[in-house]
């Protein structure tokens, strides 16, 4: 909890950003265009990146 979650498009633009308020979070990709997205989760000095392909 308390981590920052950002969704970035393939060209590096931020699609959305929010903080974890609970242990789980659902990211809804229904309203975004097809393409590659990077989900960045960061807290303190740690950062994890995940890739998602919207078809």
LONUKOL-431307 format. One line per 10 residues: their letters; for each residue x, y, z of N, C-alpha, C. Coordinates in steps of 0.1 Angstrom, whole numbers. Example, Ala and Ser with C-alpha at 12.3 -4.5 7.8 and 13.67 -1.06 7.14 Angstrom:
2
as = 132/-57/78/123/-45/78/132/-33/78; 128/-22/71/137/-11/71/129/0/79
END
This chain:
55
xxxxxxxxxx = 8/-12/0/0/0/0/9/12/0; 4/23/-6/11/35/-7/20/37/-19; 21/26/-27/30/27/-39/23/36/-50; 31/42/-58/27/49/-69/26/40/-81; 14/41/-89/13/32/-101/10/42/-112; 19/40/-123/17/48/-135/16/39/-147; 7/43/-156/6/36/-169/11/45/-180; 21/40/-187/27/48/-198/25/42/-211; 22/50/-221/20/45/-235/34/42/-241; 34/36/-253/47/32/-259/56/44/-262
xxxxxxxxxx = 50/56/-264/58/68/-267/62/75/-254; 59/70/-242/63/75/-229/54/85/-223; 42/87/-229/32/96/-223/25/89/-212; 22/96/-201/15/91/-190/0/90/-193; -6/78/-192/-20/76/-194/-28/78/-181; -22/73/-170/-29/75/-157/-18/73/-146; -21/78/-135/-13/76/-123/-21/77/-110; -19/68/-101/-26/68/-88/-18/60/-78; -22/62/-66/-16/55/-54/-24/42/-51; -17/32/-46/-23/20/-41/-30/24/-28
xxxxxxxxxx = -43/21/-26/-49/24/-14/-52/10/-7; -52/0/-15/-54/-14/-9/-43/-23/-15; -44/-35/-11/-34/-45/-15/-35/-49/-30; -47/-48/-35/-49/-51/-49/-55/-39/-57; -52/-39/-70/-57/-28/-78/-61/-34/-92; -72/-29/-98/-76/-33/-111/-73/-21/-120; -66/-24/-131/-64/-13/-141/-72/-16/-153; -81/-7/-157/-91/-9/-167/-85/-4/-181; -83/-13/-190/-77/-9/-203/-88/-8/-214; -101/-8/-210/-112/-8/-220/-112/4/-229
xxxxxxxxxx = -108/16/-224/-110/28/-231/-97/33/-237; -86/25/-238/-74/29/-244/-72/22/-258; -64/29/-266/-61/23/-280/-53/11/-279; -52/4/-290/-44/-8/-291/-29/-3/-290; -20/-12/-285/-6/-9/-284/0/-14/-272; 13/-10/-270/21/-15/-259/20/-4/-248; 18/-9/-235/18/0/-224/27/-6/-213; 33/3/-206/42/0/-195/36/4/-182; 35/-5/-172/29/-2/-159/41/-1/-149; 43/10/-143/54/12/-134/49/14/-120
xxxxxxxxxx = 54/5/-111/50/5/-97/62/9/-89; 61/20/-81/73/25/-74/69/29/-60; 78/25/-51/76/29/-37/90/30/-31; 92/42/-24/105/45/-18/116/45/-30; 126/37/-29/136/36/-39/135/24/-48; 124/17/-47/122/5/-55/112/7/-66; 115/1/-77/106/3/-89/105/-10/-97; 93/-14/-101/91/-25/-109/83/-21/-122; 86/-27/-133/80/-24/-146/73/-37/-152; 62/-35/-157/55/-46/-164/50/-41/-177
xxxxx = 49/-49/-187/45/-45/-200/31/-52/-203; 22/-45/-210/9/-50/-213/6/-46/-228; 2/-56/-235/-1/-53/-249/-17/-53/-251; -22/-42/-255/-37/-41/-258/-39/-44/-272; -47/-54/-275/-49/-59/-289/-62/-53/-294
END
